[in-house]
Amino acid sequence: MTDHRAPLDPVSAAIADAGLVAILRAPTASAFAAIADVLVAAGVTALEITLTSQGALEAIAGLRRQLPETVRVGAGTVLTDDDAKAAVDAGASFLVSPVSLPLRPDVPFYPGTFSPTEVYAAHRSGAPLIKLFPAGGLGPGYLKDLRGPLPDVRILPTGGIGLDDIAKWLQAGAVAVGVGGPLVGDAATGGSLTALAARARHAVDAVNFARS
């Protein structure tokens, strides 16, 4: 089948290739540096730092210095122009929002959508990837149905996606999936980094399985 979709920018293409975005959300971002090292060692190459985490901007700047250029570090829960500017200034290479906003930042922006109308509007606006949120209650079947009439949209389902759901979403047509709590677990509040590494390997293996 011919792919009529426009080529992706390098950052979005890297995220699509990775198939997985690890979402780091916690009361404080103090443990994000250690968590990122574990995730990257397991093969995760896209990290979303949510701005609701205290110290998120400093964490983004630190991770940008700490990690290889091949690892994409973005900001999540972007809700205003000021959020977008601060995140980009801190070094975020992509921005994600739970809602659709008329933002035009200097980096790729992935707006949040829920209904077919919202998805199509985001697609028409030029969003390279479109966040489907909260996706867990909808299920992969919703995405499969959505892509019937809208085959050219590139969907990034996020919210309520467990590790065992990753392959199902990718097989339903997701370009990548965003996974937060089920992946990070309690690692940001003193939990085992060894257990985090096992979960990260599980997630990466699920992507590879779905694409094999």
C-alpha positions in Angstrom: 0.0 0.0 0.0 1.3 3.5 -0.9 2.1 5.7 2.1 0.6 9.1 1.4 1.8 10.6 4.7 4.2 13.5 4.7 7.7 12.7 5.8 8.4 13.2 9.5 10.9 15.6 11.0 14.0 13.9 12.5 12.8 13.9 16.1 9.3 12.5 15.3 10.9 9.9 13.0 13.2 8.8 15.8 10.2 8.5 18.2 8.3 6.5 15.6 11.3 4.3 15.0 11.6 3.7 18.7 7.9 2.9 19.2 8.0 3.8 22.9 8.0 7.0 24.9 8.8 6.7 28.6 6.8 9.2 30.6 8.4 10.4 33.8 6.0 11.9 36.2 6.5 12.2 39.9 6.1 14.8 42.7 9.7 15.7 42.2 12.2 15.1 39.4 15.1 14.5 41.7 15.4 10.8 40.7 14.9 11.3 37.0 18.6 11.3 36.2 19.1 7.8 37.7 15.8 6.6 36.1 16.9 7.8 32.7 20.2 6.0 32.9 18.4 2.7 33.6 15.8 3.3 30.8 18.4 4.2 28.2 20.6 1.2 29.2 17.6 -1.0 28.5 17.1 0.5 25.0 14.6 3.3 25.6 15.4 6.2 23.4 12.6 8.7 24.0 11.8 10.3 27.4 8.9 12.7 28.2 9.5 14.8 31.4 6.1 16.1 32.6 6.1 19.7 33.7 3.9 18.8 36.7 7.0 17.3 38.3 8.8 19.7 40.5 12.2 20.6 39.0 11.1 19.3 35.5 12.8 22.1 33.6 16.1 21.5 35.4 15.7 17.8 34.8 15.3 18.3 31.1 18.4 20.5 30.9 20.4 18.0 33.0 19.3 15.0 30.9 20.1 16.8 27.7 23.7 17.1 29.0 23.8 13.6 30.5 22.4 11.5 27.7 23.5 10.8 24.1 22.2 12.9 21.3 20.4 9.8 20.0 18.1 9.9 23.1 15.2 12.3 22.6 14.2 14.3 25.7 10.9 16.1 25.6 8.4 17.9 27.9 4.9 16.7 28.7 1.8 18.4 30.2 2.6 21.5 28.1 -0.5 23.7 28.6 0.6 27.3 27.7 2.9 29.2 25.4 5.0 30.0 28.5 5.3 26.3 29.2 6.4 25.6 25.7 9.0 28.4 25.6 10.4 27.4 29.0 10.7 23.7 28.0 12.3 24.5 24.6 14.7 26.9 26.4 15.6 24.0 28.8 16.5 21.8 25.9 13.3 19.8 25.1 13.4 18.4 21.6 9.6 17.7 21.5 6.5 18.9 23.4 3.4 16.9 24.4 0.1 18.2 25.7 -3.0 16.3 27.1 -5.2 18.7 25.0 -5.2 20.4 21.6 -3.6 23.9 21.7 -2.8 26.4 19.0 0.9 26.2 19.7 3.6 26.7 17.1 6.9 26.0 19.0 10.3 25.6 17.3 10.2 21.8 18.1 7.6 19.1 17.2 4.4 19.5 19.2 2.1 16.5 19.8 -1.4 17.7 20.9 -3.8 15.6 22.9 -7.0 14.3 21.3 -9.8 11.9 22.1 -12.5 12.0 19.5 -12.2 11.4 15.7 -13.0 15.1 15.2 -10.2 16.2 17.4 -7.8 13.7 15.8 -8.6 15.0 12.3 -8.3 18.6 13.4 -4.9 18.0 14.9 -3.9 16.2 11.7 -5.1 19.1 9.6 -3.1 21.5 11.8 0.1 19.7 10.8 0.9 17.9 14.0 3.5 15.2 13.1 2.3 12.8 15.8 -1.1 13.0 17.6 -1.5 12.0 21.2 -4.6 9.9 21.9 -5.4 10.5 25.6 -6.5 8.9 27.8 -6.2 5.8 25.6 -6.4 3.0 28.2 -10.2 3.0 28.5 -10.6 3.2 24.7 -8.5 0.1 23.9 -6.6 -0.8 20.7 -9.8 -1.6 18.9 -10.7 2.1 19.0 -7.5 3.0 17.2 -8.0 0.3 14.6 -11.5 1.6 13.9 -10.2 5.2 13.9 -7.5 4.4 11.3 -10.1 2.9 8.9 -11.4 6.3 7.7 -8.2 8.2 8.8 -5.3 6.0 7.6 -2.8 8.9 7.3 -2.8 10.0 10.9 0.1 9.0 13.1 -1.3 8.2 16.6 0.6 8.1 19.9 -1.7 6.5 22.4 -1.0 7.5 26.0 -2.6 7.1 29.4 -3.5 3.8 31.1 -1.4 1.7 28.9 0.2 -1.3 30.7 3.4 -3.1 29.6 1.3 -6.0 28.2 -0.7 -3.6 26.1 2.2 -2.1 24.2 2.3 -4.7 21.4 -1.5 -4.7 21.0 -1.5 -0.9 20.4 1.4 -1.1 17.9 -0.3 -3.9 16.1 -3.5 -1.9 15.9 -1.6 0.9 14.1 -0.1 3.1 16.7 3.1 4.8 15.5 4.5 4.6 19.1 3.0 4.4 22.6 3.6 6.5 25.7 3.9 4.6 28.9 4.3 6.2 32.4 3.3 4.6 35.7 3.4 0.9 34.6 6.9 1.4 33.4 8.5 3.8 35.9 6.6 2.4 38.8 7.9 3.5 42.2 11.5 4.2 40.9 11.0 7.9 41.4 10.1 7.5 45.1 12.9 5.1 46.2 11.8 2.0 44.4 14.2 -0.6 43.0 16.1 0.4 39.9 16.7 -3.3 39.2 13.0 -3.8 38.9 12.8 -0.7 36.7 15.4 -2.2 34.4 13.4 -5.4 34.1 10.2 -3.4 33.2 12.1 -1.4 30.7 13.5 -4.5 29.0 9.9 -5.9 28.9 8.6 -2.7 27.2 11.4 -2.7 24.6 10.9 -6.4 24.0 7.1 -5.7 23.4 7.9 -3.2 20.8 10.3 -5.6 19.0 7.7 -8.4 19.2 5.0 -6.2 17.7 7.2 -5.3 14.8 8.8 -8.7 14.2 
